[in-house]
Structure formats: C-alpha cells, structure tokens
Amino acid sequence: MAHNDENSFYDKKRKIDIGYKEGKAKFLKHVCALSNSNPKNNAYIVIGVEDEENNIVGVDFFDDSKIQNLINAYLTNPPIVQYENIPFPHLPDHKVVGLVTIRPTGKLTSLRKNVWKYYGGSIFFREGSISMPKVFESDIKDVNSKIVEAIEKNAQNNIEHTLDGVFDFMKTRVDYNPQYKVFQEYFVICWAGQKKVTKNQIYYSRVDIKLINEQVLLFFSALDEVSISITDETFKIIEYVNLAFQNSNKYYPLEETLIKFENNASYTIETKLLFEPPQYDKKVLHHIYNSNNSILEKLKKGLSLTQQEENDLKNLPVTYLICYLNLFHEAIDKLNEAKPYLKKHNTEVYTLYKETVRILRKIKYS
C-alpha cells in the first residue's frame, strides 16, 4: 500500500503529531473522512511514507495505546481505530512504519466538538485523495469493499515468509532469550527480553514482541518492566512503572495489552489501563512538594546544589507526578516548568524526567 497512490480508502502521511491542536485536528479529520467513505470495509492510514516519491522512511515507535480514547472523545459514531508499529527490512531498528486501521460502524461519523479550525458537527468525506467537508442527503454508500478485500487477501503472508520471519527474529535477538509460540495453528508470536526474577515473579525489560504473520511489533525499552503470560488463545503483557519515592522502589501495574487469537484467522489487540495512583499523607506530601519547589528555584537562579539536594533532584520528576496524582493540581505545571533546567543540569535527571512524562502521557486519557 505504501508504494501506491492515495485513494478513498487509504491515506499516507510522513508523520502525525496528535500532541498539538493542529495535528490532532487533521488526524481526526482524516479518520472521520475515511470512516464515512468506507462504511463496510477497513480504511487505512500509513505513516512514515514520503508523499511525492512514496519512499518508506519510517517513524519512531508510537506507543500511545489510548488513541481510541481520543477518537471516542472527539467523534460521534467513532470507528474502531488500531495503531500498529510495523518493521520494514531496509529501515534501521529504531524506525518502523505506522499503520492505522480504521474499522467503521456503518453509521455517519462527525466531529463531536470543536477542534482547531474545525467546528463540532462537521462531517468529512474522502474524495479521491482529499478529505473534505460534505453534506449528506442520503445514506453513505459502500464502493470499496471488494477492492479492499482483494488487497487484504493478496497481502497475506505465506509460510515461507513466516518461517523466514521466525528464523530472523531468533537469530537477531539471540542475546535476549528468544522464544516463539504458534496460536490457532496460524499465528506465530516471537518474543525476547532481559529476564529477572523478583520475589518469585518473572519480569522482562528490553522486550521485543513480534506477530510474525502480520508484521506487528510491540517494543518495551530497557526502562520498562513487563510480565508475560500465555494461554492457548491469548498472549498477555502487563507493563509496570517504578515510582521511586522516599528512597523506596515500588512497581505498580500500569497497562495490560492482550492479544487474542480467534479460530477464524483473525486477532485483536486490546489495551486496558490498570494504574491506581498511590496515595500518601497530604501533610508529608506538602512538605516534600515545597522542598522540590525550593530546589527548582535554585536551579532557575543558577545556584549550586548541596549533595543532599542533588540526590533529591533525582526524585523531583516522580515526586511532582505523585503530588499531581494526589490532587496537587499545580504540581503538573511545576513538572513542565522544570524541563529546561533539568535538561541543562545533567543527562541522568533529564532521562528521569522523560520517563516520568512518559508515564503521565500513558495515564492522562484515563
């Protein structure tokens, strides 16, 4: 698909950025238009492709599993939307192609509320390669089902590609205890990660999980801690976050990803937020919060920190996060305010800041 021209069931983008109003609005517009133009078949957005030359240049891994929440919040009759990271052989390991699959409900989709320059109630439709506003005087028509069905059938991997994919994964991930399992006599999952045992519980970090048949890749970094459990029909990953606070490390379940395999050669990937914020005594938190504010003020003024303050600085990002989760609403502003000063101070504390922001981003749509 990435090497073909855009049409009424397929769009390609160099990148998307839903962190800004304009990027979010344009993404929602395209999803709305593709859903309305394809009431009875899947539609797709491929991300990481140069528009003019169709060169596959890739994008960074995108782990925003709450993208469906965004769709539900802004669209009426929202389609089911799935984002997948798909590796390509000629791309470097840290680059993938993003595939957005849009499964419509068959009902007319519209904007639920204003976003950027688009008004709530707007309806978009796909005319060739352009998503544009449209007024519907009758039911939406199905014109692409047979074409899309033929493309999807032709794209199925044969057994040679599957075996090659398994052998390649086992070879390239040999340092991380690679394993594989076949589900429903059709789907093959390979996974590998750095293993550790804590209190009789097995955890993994630096985890690669690849659904070979579909070329779908899930990735967890060296900073992540995940557990993996398997049945004959499911592959479940639970991600944990380490909220180090008051010199203690404690892991909290953050998110569950469940891959479920059906006996009709289909599968689903579902995510569920598990995180429950830890609660602390408000007086203790208020004291720690003020101490962090004092350290931040010294950073802003360019003053030297004591050794104890240097140690406390490492906990500053996660402390602001915990304060925010305990209803210190202004703590999130302090966290954002601290970014340039932590980045300037040293790499270690800025890395801890980025990890804290990653956790916040995962839970903020809840």
C-alpha positions in Angstrom: 0.0 0.0 0.0 2.8 2.4 0.8 4.0 2.3 -2.8 0.6 3.2 -4.3 -1.2 6.5 -4.7 -3.7 7.6 -2.1 -7.4 7.0 -2.7 -10.7 7.0 -0.9 -9.8 4.1 1.5 -6.1 4.8 2.0 -4.1 7.8 3.1 -0.4 8.2 3.7 1.5 10.6 5.9 5.1 11.5 6.6 4.2 11.7 10.3 1.4 12.6 12.6 1.6 14.7 15.8 -1.5 14.5 18.0 0.2 16.3 20.8 -0.7 19.7 19.1 -4.1 21.0 18.3 -3.5 21.3 14.5 -2.0 17.8 14.2 -4.8 16.3 16.4 -7.5 18.0 14.3 -6.1 16.9 11.0 -5.7 13.3 12.2 -9.3 13.3 13.4 -10.5 14.8 10.1 -8.8 12.0 8.1 -10.2 9.3 10.4 -13.7 10.8 10.1 -13.5 11.1 6.3 -12.1 7.5 5.8 -14.8 6.1 8.1 -17.6 7.8 6.2 -16.2 6.8 2.8 -15.9 3.2 3.8 -18.9 2.2 5.8 -18.4 -1.6 5.2 -14.7 -2.1 4.9 -11.4 -1.2 6.6 -9.7 2.0 5.7 -6.0 2.7 6.4 -3.5 5.5 7.1 0.1 4.5 6.6 2.6 6.7 8.4 6.3 7.1 7.6 6.0 7.5 3.8 7.2 10.5 1.8 4.1 11.8 -0.1 5.6 12.6 -3.6 8.2 9.8 -4.1 6.4 7.1 -2.0 9.7 6.5 -0.2 9.3 4.5 3.0 11.4 6.5 5.5 9.7 5.3 8.7 8.9 7.0 12.0 9.8 6.4 15.7 7.9 3.8 17.7 4.5 5.1 18.7 3.2 3.7 22.0 0.1 5.8 22.6 -2.3 3.0 23.3 -5.0 5.5 24.2 -5.6 6.6 20.6 -9.1 5.0 20.7 -9.9 7.2 23.7 -9.0 10.3 21.6 -11.3 9.1 18.8 -14.2 8.4 21.2 -13.8 11.8 22.8 -13.9 13.8 19.5 -16.0 11.8 17.1 -19.7 10.9 17.1 -20.3 7.2 15.9 -16.5 6.7 16.3 -14.9 3.9 14.3 -12.6 1.3 15.9 -9.0 2.5 15.4 -5.9 0.5 15.9 -2.3 1.8 15.6 0.4 -0.8 14.8 4.2 -0.4 14.5 5.4 -2.4 11.5 9.1 -3.0 10.8 10.5 -2.9 7.3 13.7 -4.7 6.3 15.5 -1.7 5.0 14.7 0.6 7.9 17.0 0.9 11.0 15.9 -1.0 14.1 14.6 2.2 15.8 12.3 3.0 12.8 9.0 1.5 11.8 6.1 2.2 9.6 2.9 3.2 11.5 -0.3 1.5 10.3 -3.7 3.0 11.4 -6.5 0.6 10.7 -10.0 2.2 10.7 -13.0 -0.1 11.2 -16.2 1.8 10.7 -19.5 1.2 12.5 -21.6 1.8 9.3 -23.0 5.0 10.8 -22.2 8.5 9.8 -19.2 9.9 11.7 -18.9 13.5 12.6 -16.9 15.8 14.9 -18.4 15.8 18.4 -16.9 19.2 19.3 -14.7 22.0 18.0 -11.1 21.2 17.5 -8.6 23.7 16.0 -10.4 25.3 13.0 -13.0 22.6 12.5 -16.4 23.0 14.1 -18.3 20.5 16.1 -20.9 18.7 13.9 -18.7 18.8 10.8 -18.8 15.7 8.6 -15.9 14.8 6.3 -15.8 12.6 3.3 -13.0 11.2 1.1 -12.9 12.4 -2.5 -10.0 10.6 -4.1 -7.0 11.5 -2.0 -8.6 14.6 -0.3 -10.6 14.7 2.9 -13.2 17.4 2.7 -16.4 18.6 4.3 -19.6 17.2 2.9 -23.4 17.4 3.5 -25.1 14.1 3.3 -28.7 14.0 1.9 -28.9 10.1 2.0 -27.2 7.1 3.5 -23.5 6.7 2.9 -22.6 4.3 0.1 -20.2 1.3 0.0 -18.0 1.4 -3.0 -14.6 0.0 -1.9 -15.4 -3.3 -0.1 -14.4 -5.6 -3.0 -11.2 -3.7 -3.7 -10.0 -3.7 -0.1 -10.9 -7.4 0.3 -8.8 -8.3 -2.7 -5.8 -6.2 -1.4 -6.0 -7.7 2.1 -6.2 -11.3 0.7 -3.2 -10.7 -1.6 -1.2 -9.3 1.4 -1.4 -12.4 3.5 2.0 -13.9 4.3 2.8 -17.4 3.0 4.5 -20.0 5.1 7.9 -19.2 3.6 7.7 -15.6 4.8 6.5 -16.8 8.2 9.4 -19.2 8.7 11.9 -16.6 7.4 10.5 -14.1 10.0 10.8 -16.6 12.9 14.4 -17.6 11.9 15.4 -13.9 11.5 13.9 -13.0 14.9 15.6 -15.9 16.7 18.9 -15.0 15.2 18.9 -11.2 15.8 17.6 -11.5 19.4 19.8 -14.4 20.4 21.2 -12.4 23.4 17.7 -11.9 24.9 16.5 -15.5 25.3 14.2 -15.5 22.2 11.1 -17.8 22.2 8.1 -18.4 19.9 4.6 -19.9 20.1 2.0 -20.8 17.5 -1.6 -19.8 18.1 -4.7 -21.3 16.5 -2.4 -23.2 14.1 -1.8 -20.0 12.1 -0.4 -17.0 14.1 3.2 -17.1 15.3 4.5 -14.8 18.1 8.2 -14.4 18.8 9.4 -12.6 21.9 12.6 -11.8 23.7 13.7 -9.8 26.6 16.2 -9.4 29.5 14.8 -11.6 32.3 14.9 -11.1 36.0 13.2 -12.7 39.0 11.9 -10.6 41.9 10.1 -12.3 44.8 9.4 -15.4 42.6 7.9 -13.2 39.9 9.5 -13.1 36.4 9.8 -9.7 34.8 11.4 -8.6 31.5 12.9 -5.4 30.1 14.2 -4.5 26.7 11.3 -6.6 25.3 10.6 -7.2 21.6 7.3 -9.0 20.7 6.6 -9.7 17.1 3.5 -11.1 15.5 5.2 -12.6 12.5 2.3 -13.2 10.2 1.1 -9.6 10.5 4.5 -7.9 10.9 3.3 -6.2 14.0 5.9 -5.3 16.6 5.5 -4.3 20.2 8.5 -2.9 22.0 9.3 -2.1 25.6 12.5 -0.3 26.4 15.3 -1.1 29.0 13.5 1.3 31.4 10.3 -0.8 31.2 9.4 -3.8 33.4 6.8 -6.2 32.0 5.3 -9.6 32.8 4.2 -12.1 30.1 1.5 -14.7 30.5 0.3 -17.1 27.8 -2.6 -19.4 27.1 -3.6 -21.3 24.0 -5.6 -18.3 22.7 -4.0 -15.3 24.3 -0.7 -13.5 24.8 -0.9 -11.0 27.7 1.7 -8.3 28.6 1.4 -6.3 31.8 3.6 -3.2 32.0 4.7 -1.9 35.4 6.1 1.5 36.4 8.6 2.1 39.1 7.6 5.1 41.2 10.7 5.6 43.4 9.6 7.7 46.4 11.2 8.4 49.7 14.1 6.1 49.0 11.9 3.1 48.1 11.2 1.5 44.8 7.8 0.1 44.2 6.3 -1.2 41.0 2.7 -0.5 40.1 0.8 -2.2 37.3 0.3 0.4 34.5 -1.3 -1.2 31.5 -2.4 -4.6 30.2 -2.0 -5.5 26.5 -4.0 -8.6 25.5 -3.5 -10.2 22.1 -6.4 -12.6 21.5 -6.4 -15.1 18.6 -9.7 -16.4 17.1 -10.1 -19.6 15.2 -11.1 -17.8 12.0 -7.6 -16.5 11.3 -8.3 -13.2 13.0 -6.9 -11.5 16.1 -7.5 -8.4 18.3 -5.1 -6.3 20.4 -6.8 -4.7 23.4 -5.2 -2.5 26.0 -6.5 -1.7 29.4 -5.2 0.8 31.9 -4.6 -0.8 35.3 -2.9 2.0 37.1 -4.2 3.1 40.5 -2.3 6.1 41.9 -0.6 5.6 45.2 -2.0 7.7 48.0 0.1 9.4 50.7 -0.4 11.6 53.7 -1.1 15.1 52.4 1.0 16.9 55.1 4.0 14.8 54.3 3.5 15.4 50.5 3.1 19.1 51.1 6.4 19.3 52.9 8.2 17.3 50.1 6.4 19.4 47.4 7.7 22.6 49.0 11.3 21.2 49.2 11.2 20.3 45.5 10.0 23.8 44.7 13.0 25.2 46.6 15.4 23.1 44.6 13.7 24.1 41.4 14.1 27.8 42.3 17.8 27.3 42.9 18.2 25.6 39.5 16.4 28.5 37.9 18.7 31.0 39.6 21.8 29.0 38.6 22.8 28.3 42.2 24.8 25.3 43.3 23.0 22.4 45.0 24.2 20.6 48.1 24.9 16.8 47.8 21.5 16.1 49.5 19.7 18.4 47.1 21.5 16.6 44.2 20.1 13.3 45.5 16.6 14.8 46.0 16.8 16.2 42.4 16.7 12.7 41.0 13.4 12.2 42.7 12.0 15.6 41.7 10.1 14.5 38.5 8.4 11.5 40.0 7.6 13.4 43.2 5.8 16.1 41.2 3.9 13.3 39.4 2.9 11.6 42.7 1.8 15.0 44.1 -0.3 15.6 41.0 -1.9 12.2 41.3 -2.7 13.1 44.9 -4.6 16.2 43.7 -1.8 18.8 43.9 -3.0 20.2 40.6 -0.3 22.8 40.3 2.4 20.1 40.5 2.0 19.3 36.8 2.8 23.0 36.0 6.0 22.7 38.1 6.9 19.5 36.3 6.6 21.2 32.9 8.4 24.3 34.2 11.4 22.1 35.4 12.1 20.6 32.0 14.6 23.0 30.5 16.5 23.3 33.8 16.7 19.5 34.3 17.9 19.1 30.7 20.6 21.7 31.3 21.6 20.3 34.6 22.6 16.7 33.6 21.6 13.8 31.4 20.6 11.5 34.3 17.9 13.7 35.8 16.6 14.7 32.3 16.2 11.0 31.5 14.3 10.5 34.7 12.1 13.5 33.7 11.3 12.0 30.3 10.4 8.6 31.9 8.0 10.4 34.3 6.4 12.3 31.4 6.0 9.0 29.5 4.1 7.6 32.5 2.0 10.7 32.7 1.2 10.5 29.0 0.0 6.9 29.3 -2.4 7.6 32.1 -3.7 11.1 31.2 -6.5 9.9 28.9 -8.0 7.7 31.7 
